Amino acid sequence: MGSWMLALAAGAFCIGMTEFLPMGLLPDIAHSLHASIPATGNLVTVYALGVVIGGPLVVALTIRLPRKATLLGLMGVFVLGNALCALAPDYGMLAAARVFTALSHGSFFGIGAVVALHLAPPGQSSRALALMFTGLTLANVLGVPLGTLLGQLTDWRMPFWTVSACGVLALLAVWRFIPDLSHMPKPDLRAELRAVTRPAVLLAMAITVIGFGGVFTVFTYITPILQDQSGLTPHAVSAMLVALGIAATIGLNIGGKLADWKLMPTIALSLIGMAVMSALFSWTMSATWPALVTVFIWAVASFAVGPGLQTNAMQRAGDSPLMASTVNQSAFNLGNAGGAFLGGAVIHFELGLPAVALAGTAVALCGLALTLHSMRGG
């Protein structure tokens, strides 16, 4: 694909790592800033809200600017935002810095996806998106645990400084390797807004919300499942998270290649795989080795759906894919939050951890139903 793809993946890795970075540092942040654990947990929530609201707003404000310059500006916001997080003297300032940082998230992925499709060789658009999303997946599975470890060894501010420094490197990579994109046609805001409200585009985003919600219904609670049900030690769980990162990367690249061949059947097949493997995991999670094999295959099948979901939203928008690409990032975040909420509700009502996997199956089947409806021309 070329160095430009590595630059986009590097930006995706940095931005993806920031979103969930506070999760492993909640006690340290709460103690340092004299806040409660639930309030500190809301640092993830306010970031997600910043992505959902800020992404489309930033794209609307920058729509006539050159794409490369906008990507550089967004990485600058990211670097500054994380530095402000590291310097925050109290909870309110940290929350505000998180919202500011989130402004770069949805718009970077939205614009980056459009740039990737523009630069990708013919017939490899979904594969290009898969490579960019690999950075995001590795951030969630590898970057966040490493950030947590760094914070535990030093203090909670050091991971934010580190991510900010990584952002500088990603910014330099974008500046050096993304080619001049001044020849790309300038989008029209009215056309973009009309495109994003088309029924077919809204249906595509609904598939994204529900389809990816099935992933995070299970994935959010994978650590307690592997510890409490499968009998893994904390160190073994960390090693398994690395393995799941590898599985997710395999799934993304398989999904990207298949989506370039047959888009909607690939989404449907991935959701079927997710549903089947989630149901099987509810049965095997109490036995260590069967659980590990099952969850590895589940991760391959589940993350394979990602590139197709992004390509679907952009294709449905026709000649005006920028806003649809960005709003679909909000849809991914809503899916993350909704899946986490559903899994948490299952645990709250004491239905048991195997029921979390069954809830993931139910969500995946709902996504499959919407996909089949879309394939029939709905």
Secondary structure, DSSP 8 states (H G I E B T S, - for coil): --HHHHHHHHHHHHHHHHHHGGGGGHHHHHHHHT--HHHHHHHHHHHHHHHHHHHHHHHHHHTTS-HHHHHHHHHHHHHHHHHHHHH--SHHHHHHHHHHHHHHHHHHHHHHHHHHHHHS-TT-HHHHHHHHHHHHHHIIIIIHHHHHHHHHHS-THHHHHHHHHHHHHHHHHHHHHS---TTS----HHHHHHHHTSHHHHHHHHHHHHHHHHHHHHHTTHHHIIIIIT---HHHHHHHHHHHHHHHHHHHHHHHHHHHH-HHHHHHHHHHHHHHHHHHHHHHTTSHHHHHHHHHHHHHHHHTHHHHHHHHHHHHTTT-HHHHHHHHHHHHHHHHHHHHHHHHHHHHTT--HHHHHHHHHHHHHHHHHHHHHHHTT-
